[in-house]
Amino acid sequence: MSRLWYTRCPAPTPFGIAAQQGLLQQEFAADGIDVAALQDADDVLIRRSHFTHSQPWSFRQGGNIPALWARSQGSDTRLIGVSWVDEFQALLTLDPHLEATRASLAGRRFGLPLNTRAQVVDFHRATALRGFASLLDAAGASLADVELIDLPHAPRGLEDAKPAADAPIGAWLDAQRSHEFAREAQALLRGEVDVVFVKGATGLDIANVTGARVLIDIGAQRDRRLHANNGTPRPLTVDAQLLRERPDLVERVLVRTLDVGDWAGAHPVEVASYVGREVRSAEHWVRRAYPGGLHRQLAIGLDADALDALSNFKRFLFEHAFIPNDFDFAQWVDPAPLAAALERRQAAGRAAA
């Protein structure tokens, strides 16, 4: 075995920062093991493993919907850690008269993104529907009270070929990933809908660009389980074959990820910079989109409340047909690698003392 694969979403995760800092490459350089990102592969099937988690010898941390979907449709993975970052989630509107009450929201048009090119799970649509359900609940309303309007869009995906380095600027621009909430912004500005869901730093950014106001934010929802959405919590999963055959390599990846959590706690400015690059947003929005101190929320673990929230979200996805099959969540979680990684760190600390 000479290569490990990894992938992460454009999101604030300790695994993503470890990748940006080159820690995984450093960890295995002496072993002659190459560490590569799925997104850099020429083979479209390898790139698509970002969603399917079908590539052997691979790790993934990011949005939980693809991870849950992959496990639901039979991918042999194990959940070995989660991180929980409280992020901005909100309903936006341009209507100055709309209020966060059931009476005011009744019959209003809520824009629900629909990826017309999706070959796997439409995670953007699932994220918005969950946001609608949770935030309407905070206003004493439900999905049954509003009108859901499809917002078709066809974003570029991992299947698309990369432009050549010397491609004209027009071709290069066409190949770029659009703003995460571009379709929602268009729908608001064109008057196609009354309300959209956004989240994270890019959500705050689009609210500012469109001049929209926040109708309801996730802080109004007291049940923390209902904060769970595609970005909360974010699971770290691993190919089960790799875990069975080389648990030592999995432990070492976890040690490096744990190290990032410790490092982040003392480096708030650097964390904002790393995350800004990761999510393609200005640090100005990053610092405001993740309340409670982003640098203090990048620990990796298996917190019981976070796992409960993720399991609760799995049920939501199954009930709304975003994942094809239910599965035993508890059996998906494997605490052994994290326990072994923590012991490795403790042993290293004792040896250095």
N, C-alpha and C positions, 0 to 999 in steps of 0.2 A: 504494500500500500504506500503510494508516494504522494497522494493528494487528499486534502480535506477541502470540502466545499462549505461555503456559508452564504447566507443571505439575510438581509434585514430590510425592514421598511423605512421610509423616510420619517423617522419618529425618534423621540427621546428615549433611548435605551442604553443600558451599560454595555451591552454587546455591540451596539452600533458604534459607540465611542471607542471600544477596544479595537474594532476594525479600523476606524479612522486613525487611531494612534499606531497601527501596525503591530499591536501586541501579539496577535495570533501568529503572524509571520515570524516574529521574534521568538516566540515560544518553541516553534517546531523547526527553526532553521538548522539547528545542530543535528536534528534527526534526519535531515534530508527530505522532509515532508513539506510539500508546497501547499499553501493555503490560498484558495482562489474564490472570488465572488461569482455566484451563479450568473449575475447580470453581465459578466464579461465573457461568458462562454459563446462560442460561435454556433453551437448546436441549440436550436430553438427548444428542444425537449428538455435540455439541461436548464435553460433560462426559465422555462415554464414551471420547473420544480419549486420556484419561489411560492407558487400556489399549491401545487400538488404534493410537495415534499416527497417526491418519488426518486430523487437522485441519491444513490448510496453514499455513505460517508459524509453526510451533510448536517449542518446546524441551521436553525432559523430562529430569529426573534423579531417580532413586529406585531402587526395587527392580528388579533386573535381569530377573526372570522375565517381567513384562509387556513389557519392551523386547525381549527375545529372542523372545517369543511373537509380538509384532507384526511383527517382521522375518520370522519364520518363515512367517507367513500372508500375506506379500506387501507389507506397508507399506514405502513407499519412504523409509527413514531412513538416517542415517549416524551411527556412533559417533564422537564427536569428543573424548572425554575420559572418564576414570574417576577416582574417588576410592576409596581403600581405608581403611576404618575397622575396626579389629579390635574385634569386639563379643562380648559374652557370648552363648554358645550352649550349651545344656545339656539333659540329660535329667533330669526331676524325678520323684520318687516319694514316696509317703507310707508305703511299706512299710519299716519299720526293719530288716528282715532281708535285703532285696534287696541284692546286691553287683554290682559292675561286672566280672563274669566271665561267660564264655559259659555255664558250667554253671548259674549262678544266674539268668541272663536267659532261658534256654531255655523256650519255651512261655509266657512272660509276655505280657500284653495291652498293646500299645502303641496309644495313642489317636491316630488319624489324622483330622484335621478334613476334613469334606466339605461344601462350600458348595452347598447345594441350589438356590441362586438364581443361581449363576455363569453368566453369558452369555459370558464370555471364559475365560481360563485361571484355574484354581483355584490361585492362587499360594500361598495359605495351606497347602493340602494338599501342594503340591510342596515348599515350604519344610520342612515337618515330615518328609516322606519323606527328603529329603536329609539333614536333621539326624539322623534315625535311622540312615541308612546310614553317615554319617561317624563318628558317636559309637559305634555298635556296632563298627565297624572298630577303633576305639581299644581296645575291650575284647576283641578277638579273636573277635568274633561277627559275624553278618550278618543281613539282613532275613529270610533263610530260617529263622533260629533262633527268631523271635518270632511272635506272632499279632497281626496288624494289625486293629484294631477301628475301624470308621468312626464318626466323631462328627458326625452331621448338624447343620448350623446354617444359619440364613438371615439373614445380616447385612444391614443396610441398605447400599446402594451408591450410586454416582453417578447411577443412574437414578431414585432416589427424589426426590420433590418436597420442596422445603424448606418448613418450617412458616412461617406468617405471623408477623410480628414480635409481634403481639398474641395469638398462640395460647396456649391454656391450658397450664399447666406440664406437665400429663400428656402433651399432644401434643408439647411441646418435648422432654421426656425420651425419648419413643418415637422421636424423630427423630435422637437422638444416636448416634454410632458407639459400639458396645459396646467393652469392653476387648478388646484384641487377643487375649488368651488366656483369655477368659471361658469358652468351651466346654471347654477343657482343664481349667480349674480345677473346673468342675462335674463333669466325668467322674472326676477324682481323688477329689473329696469324696464323690461318690455311690458310689464303689467300682466304677465301670463299667470302669476300666482300671487298670493298675499303673504305667504310665510315660507321660509326655507330653514333648514337645519345646517349649522356649521360647527366646527370644532377646531381646537388647537390654535397655533400661531397663525396659520393660513386663514382660519376662520375669522380671527380678529382683523387680519389684514383686509379681507374682502368686505367686512362690515364697514371699515373705514373708507375704502375706495368707493363703495356704493352709497355711502351716507345713510346706511340702514341703522335702525335702532334695535337694541336687544329687548325682545319681548319677554322672554323667560330664560334664565340661565340655570345650569345644573345645580347651583348652590341652593335653589329653591326646593330641590328634591332631597328630603332628609334621609330616605332609605338609601344607604350607600351602595347596596346591591344594584340599585337601579342606575347608578352612575356607570356601571359596567357597559361598555360598548366596544367597538372594534379596537380602540386604543387603550382600553382600561379593563383589566390589566393586560399586559403584553407577555405572552408565554415564550419561553425559550424551549424549543423542541429539538430533538435529535433523531436521526435515523436509528431505528432499533437494532439493526444489524451491527452498526458501528458500536453501539453501547454493549452489545453482547460480546463482540469479538475483541474490542479494544477499550474497555472501560477506563483504562488509565489515560487515554487521550481525551476522553470526555471530561474526566476530572480536571485535567490541566486547562482545558478551555474554560471550565467553570471557575477555576482559581483566578485566571486572568480577568474574568468578568466580575468576580467578587472584588478584585483589586481596584477595578475602575470605580465601583461603588464607593470604596473608601477614599480614593483619590478625589472623586467628585465633591465629597463633602467639604473639602478644604479649598476648592477651586471654582467658585461660583461664576466668575467672569469667563474663564476658559470653557466651562460647561455651556454657557449661553452661546458662545462662539461655535463650539462643535455642533450643538443642536440646531443653531441657525443654518449652518451649512447642510445639515442632514435633512431638515424640513424645507429648505429653500425659502427661508423667510428672514426678515431683518431681526437682529437681536432685540430691538425695541419691542417687537411683538412677542418674541419668545419669553422675555422676562415677565410679561403680563398674562400670557396664556396659561402659564403653569403656576398657579398660586401655591403658597406654602413653601417656597424655596425649591426650585427644580433640582438644584445640586444636592439636596438632602433626600431626594426621592428616587435615587438610581440604584438602590440596593437590589440584589437578586436573592430570592428566597422562595419559600413555599408557605407563605402566610395562609392560615386557615380561612380567614375572612376573604382574602383575595381569591382563593380557590373556590369558595362557596359562591362568590359573585360571578366567577367565570362559568361555573356549572349552571347557575341560574340563567345566564345569558345563552348558554348552549340550548337550554329548553326553549327559550324565546326563538332562537334561530330554527329549531326543529318545528315548532308550532307554526311558524310562518313559512315553512318549506324552503328555507335557505340552505339547509343541510339535508342530504337525502335520507340519512338513517340516524337513529339515536344510538348511543353507545354508552358503555359503562365509564363514566368520567373518572371514578376512583382508580380503576385499573389502568387508565391512561397515565396517571401520575406515578413517577418512580422517584422516591426520595433518596435512594441509595447514592446516586452520583453526587448530589449536593452534600450529603453527610460526609462522603469520602473526601470531597474537595475541601470542606471546612477542616477536616482532620489533617489534610496535607498542609494547609496554611498554618495550623497550630504547631505541627511538627517542625515546619520551617522556622517559625518564630522561636520555638524552644532551641533549635540548633544554632540560631543566630544570637541567642542571649548569652 
